[in-house]
Amino acid sequence: MLAVDSSGRTDKVMSANYQDRPSVRGPAWLRYGSRVRAGWTLFNHERLLRQAVMYAWRHSPFYRDRFKEWGVSPEDIRTIKDLARLPFTTASDLARDPRQFLAVPQAAVQYIWETGGSTGRPKRAFFTRWEVRRLVLTAAYAMILRGVKPGDTAQICFAYGRPSWPIGSFLQSALEMCGVLIIPSGNDLSVEAQLHTIQEMGTNLLFCTPSYLHRLTEEGQHYADLAALGVRMITVGAEPLSEFFRNQVEEAWGGAAVFDSYGMIEMGNLIAGECHRRQGLHLSPDLIVEVIDPVSGELLPPNSRGELVYTPLLRKAMPLLRYRSGDLSRLLSGKCSCRLMPTPRIDRILGRADDMTFLGTGENIYPTQFDEILFAVPGILAYQLVLTKNGFRDHLLFRLEANAPPAEVQARVVAAVYAKLAFIRHDVENSGVIEPLEFQFVPQGTFSKENIVKLKRFVDRRKES
């Protein structure tokens, strides 16, 4: 088992019979909690920012060339406000040629991770051994603050089938530091087999995507009394989590606390997560976050919802400056009442900037709005909404996995969509700019076969029509 010695290093190997709680100290600016002086984090962020910009200019071929194109010198970036002088780095930049971002010799790279590809061409990210160990240490510390402790049994239901998608193995490494029993069950077991494992092994911590948790909850109620299984904590990630769905799951699982977490492969999996107070997601301490208008790219005022832009401060293998995430949220004002993690917080992720779309007569809509509607319909295990165009009219195809009679499910979905999104009913029955809703019921397990990592639930093909 890995543990952390007094210097913060993670290379000490403990014996198999080691029983004490590992000494997970965590990053210094997290350990001091409410005692962090006002301005201390800002001071360190700006000092580290200057170092990160200079490092990228010296060692990254991409940024060395871009600084010349931009007519900007690293010395021009002294404060966080100065970041606005730099153009954005985009996902297409990274996907086009990831090796142009590589800032260390190939021999120094120990991990190459790849995105799931649910939003387009997969992107690769490079990490050194030291970088991954630091990320794992921070994740372990956050888990402990959330209530994970030795003696717990954790069942990881994230995908393990894609070697370069590292979420499962990353969680394993962090949980090892917490001293828990780990069951890497993945997401390709049947729901009945997952529940059998929970019962047999006494699992009390679950880790999975919200869509997989929905399947586990909806289908699992036919196999077991979920509230009696003894699961006390469920951590979800890789997809947006709605408050409605959180409440629904917590009731079904007998009060098990559901925690939201958020990360990107490009940022090393770890960006933000909820503490036990659940008053927003605490950001990783080595990130500078900006919020911009996703259309104009202009910085937004405090508390505004927009696209999140990240500048990691401690990256060596692949530094990134002003990386547009495509994810929509806002920075929260004030301090969390936990008084344990003094880092800034973001609100839950609303969705992706490129997923915001309009239907019919021009109503803006986010995919998460359909999550709240469809996950509340009994019998639905998973769904995918496909948008196409037929002349001037929008066409909505609901692809559904269900464990109830299709006619009943279809009637419930139509009633729920019309009740929650009244403009769709109007545009179907009155204006005629949306065609009658179409349904396709697919065999259970279809979506997990189509994409083993995570399902893209909202597919807009209208430009292809």
CORFENPE-V611543 format. One record per residue. N is the residue number from 1. RES is the residue in one letter. BURIAL is # if it has 9 or more other C-alpha atoms within 8 Angstrom, else .. Layout:
<<N | RES | BURIAL> <N | RES | BURIAL>>
//
This chain:
<<1 | M | #> <2 | L | #> <3 | A | #> <4 | V | #> <5 | D | #> <6 | S | .> <7 | S | .> <8 | G | #> <9 | R | .> <10 | T | #> <11 | D | .> <12 | K | #> <13 | V | .> <14 | M | .> <15 | S | .> <16 | A | .> <17 | N | .> <18 | Y | .> <19 | Q | .> <20 | D | .> <21 | R | .> <22 | P | #> <23 | S | .> <24 | V | #> <25 | R | #> <26 | G | #> <27 | P | .> <28 | A | .> <29 | W | #> <30 | L | #> <31 | R | #> <32 | Y | #> <33 | G | #> <34 | S | .> <35 | R | .> <36 | V | #> <37 | R | .> <38 | A | .> <39 | G | .> <40 | W | .> <41 | T | #> <42 | L | .> <43 | F | .> <44 | N | .> <45 | H | #> <46 | E | #> <47 | R | .> <48 | L | #> <49 | L | #> <50 | R | #> <51 | Q | .> <52 | A | #> <53 | V | #> <54 | M | #> <55 | Y | #> <56 | A | #> <57 | W | #> <58 | R | .> <59 | H | #> <60 | S | #> <61 | P | #> <62 | F | .> <63 | Y | #> <64 | R | #> <65 | D | .> <66 | R | .> <67 | F | #> <68 | K | .> <69 | E | .> <70 | W | .> <71 | G | .> <72 | V | #> <73 | S | .> <74 | P | #> <75 | E | .> <76 | D | .> <77 | I | #> <78 | R | #> <79 | T | #> <80 | I | #> <81 | K | .> <82 | D | #> <83 | L | #> <84 | A | .> <85 | R | .> <86 | L | #> <87 | P | .> <88 | F | .> <89 | T | #> <90 | T | #> <91 | A | #> <92 | S | .> <93 | D | #> <94 | L | #> <95 | A | #> <96 | R | .> <97 | D | .> <98 | P | #> <99 | R | .> <100 | Q | .> <101 | F | #> <102 | L | #> <103 | A | #> <104 | V | #> <105 | P | .> <106 | Q | .> <107 | A | .> <108 | A | .> <109 | V | #> <110 | Q | #> <111 | Y | .> <112 | I | #> <113 | W | #> <114 | E | #> <115 | T | #> <116 | G | .> <117 | G | .> <118 | S | .> <119 | T | .> <120 | G | .> <121 | R | .> <122 | P | #> <123 | K | #> <124 | R | #> <125 | A | #> <126 | F | #> <127 | F | #> <128 | T | #> <129 | R | #> <130 | W | .> <131 | E | #> <132 | V | #> <133 | R | #> <134 | R | .> <135 | L | #> <136 | V | #> <137 | L | #> <138 | T | #> <139 | A | #> <140 | A | #> <141 | Y | #> <142 | A | #> <143 | M | #> <144 | I | #> <145 | L | #> <146 | R | #> <147 | G | .> <148 | V | #> <149 | K | #> <150 | P | .> <151 | G | .> <152 | D | #> <153 | T | #> <154 | A | #> <155 | Q | #> <156 | I | #> <157 | C | #> <158 | F | #> <159 | A | #> <160 | Y | #> <161 | G | .> <162 | R | .> <163 | P | .> <164 | S | .> <165 | W | #> <166 | P | #> <167 | I | #> <168 | G | #> <169 | S | .> <170 | F | #> <171 | L | #> <172 | Q | #> <173 | S | #> <174 | A | #> <175 | L | #> <176 | E | #> <177 | M | #> <178 | C | #> <179 | G | #> <180 | V | #> <181 | L | #> <182 | I | #> <183 | I | .> <184 | P | #> <185 | S | #> <186 | G | #> <187 | N | #> <188 | D | .> <189 | L | .> <190 | S | .> <191 | V | #> <192 | E | .> <193 | A | .> <194 | Q | #> <195 | L | #> <196 | H | .> <197 | T | #> <198 | I | #> <199 | Q | #> <200 | E | .> <201 | M | .> <202 | G | #> <203 | T | #> <204 | N | #> <205 | L | #> <206 | L | #> <207 | F | #> <208 | C | #> <209 | T | #> <210 | P | #> <211 | S | .> <212 | Y | #> <213 | L | #> <214 | H | #> <215 | R | #> <216 | L | #> <217 | T | #> <218 | E | #> <219 | E | #> <220 | G | #> <221 | Q | #> <222 | H | .> <223 | Y | .> <224 | A | .> <225 | D | .> <226 | L | #> <227 | A | #> <228 | A | .> <229 | L | #> <230 | G | .> <231 | V | #> <232 | R | #> <233 | M | #> <234 | I | #> <235 | T | #> <236 | V | #> <237 | G | #> <238 | A | #> <239 | E | .> <240 | P | #> <241 | L | #> <242 | S | #> <243 | E | .> <244 | F | .> <245 | F | #> <246 | R | #> <247 | N | .> <248 | Q | .> <249 | V | #> <250 | E | #> <251 | E | #> <252 | A | #> <253 | W | #> <254 | G | #> <255 | G | #> <256 | A | #> <257 | A | .> <258 | V | #> <259 | F | #> <260 | D | #> <261 | S | #> <262 | Y | #> <263 | G | #> <264 | M | #> <265 | I | #> <266 | E | #> <267 | M | #> <268 | G | #> <269 | N | #> <270 | L | #> <271 | I | #> <272 | A | #> <273 | G | #> <274 | E | #> <275 | C | #> <276 | H | .> <277 | R | .> <278 | R | .> <279 | Q | .> <280 | G | #> <281 | L | #> <282 | H | #> <283 | L | #> <284 | S | #> <285 | P | .> <286 | D | .> <287 | L | #> <288 | I | #> <289 | V | .> <290 | E | .> <291 | V | #> <292 | I | #> <293 | D | #> <294 | P | #> <295 | V | .> <296 | S | .> <297 | G | .> <298 | E | .> <299 | L | .> <300 | L | #> <301 | P | .> <302 | P | .> <303 | N | .> <304 | S | #> <305 | R | #> <306 | G | #> <307 | E | #> <308 | L | #> <309 | V | #> <310 | Y | #> <311 | T | #> <312 | P | #> <313 | L | #> <314 | L | #> <315 | R | #> <316 | K | #> <317 | A | #> <318 | M | #> <319 | P | #> <320 | L | #> <321 | L | #> <322 | R | #> <323 | Y | #> <324 | R | #> <325 | S | #> <326 | G | #> <327 | D | #> <328 | L | #> <329 | S | #> <330 | R | #> <331 | L | #> <332 | L | #> <333 | S | .> <334 | G | .> <335 | K | .> <336 | C | #> <337 | S | .> <338 | C | .> <339 | R | #> <340 | L | #> <341 | M | #> <342 | P | #> <343 | T | #> <344 | P | #> <345 | R | #> <346 | I | #> <347 | D | #> <348 | R | #> <349 | I | #> <350 | L | #> <351 | G | #> <352 | R | #> <353 | A | #> <354 | D | .> <355 | D | #> <356 | M | #> <357 | T | .> <358 | F | .> <359 | L | #> <360 | G | #> <361 | T | .> <362 | G | .> <363 | E | .> <364 | N | .> <365 | I | #> <366 | Y | #> <367 | P | #> <368 | T | #> <369 | Q | .> <370 | F | .> <371 | D | #> <372 | E | #> <373 | I | #> <374 | L | #> <375 | F | #> <376 | A | .> <377 | V | #> <378 | P | .> <379 | G | #> <380 | I | #> <381 | L | #> <382 | A | #> <383 | Y | #> <384 | Q | #> <385 | L | #> <386 | V | #> <387 | L | #> <388 | T | #> <389 | K | #> <390 | N | .> <391 | G | .> <392 | F | .> <393 | R | #> <394 | D | #> <395 | H | #> <396 | L | #> <397 | L | #> <398 | F | #> <399 | R | #> <400 | L | #> <401 | E | #> <402 | A | #> <403 | N | .> <404 | A | #> <405 | P | .> <406 | P | .> <407 | A | .> <408 | E | .> <409 | V | #> <410 | Q | #> <411 | A | .> <412 | R | #> <413 | V | #> <414 | V | #> <415 | A | .> <416 | A | #> <417 | V | #> <418 | Y | #> <419 | A | .> <420 | K | .> <421 | L | .> <422 | A | #> <423 | F | .> <424 | I | #> <425 | R | #> <426 | H | #> <427 | D | #> <428 | V | #> <429 | E | .> <430 | N | .> <431 | S | .> <432 | G | #> <433 | V | #> <434 | I | #> <435 | E | #> <436 | P | .> <437 | L | #> <438 | E | .> <439 | F | #> <440 | Q | .> <441 | F | #> <442 | V | .> <443 | P | .> <444 | Q | .> <445 | G | .> <446 | T | #> <447 | F | #> <448 | S | #> <449 | K | .> <450 | E | .> <451 | N | .> <452 | I | #> <453 | V | #> <454 | K | #> <455 | L | #> <456 | K | .> <457 | R | .> <458 | F | #> <459 | V | #> <460 | D | .> <461 | R | #> <462 | R | #> <463 | K | .> <464 | E | .> <465 | S | .>>
//
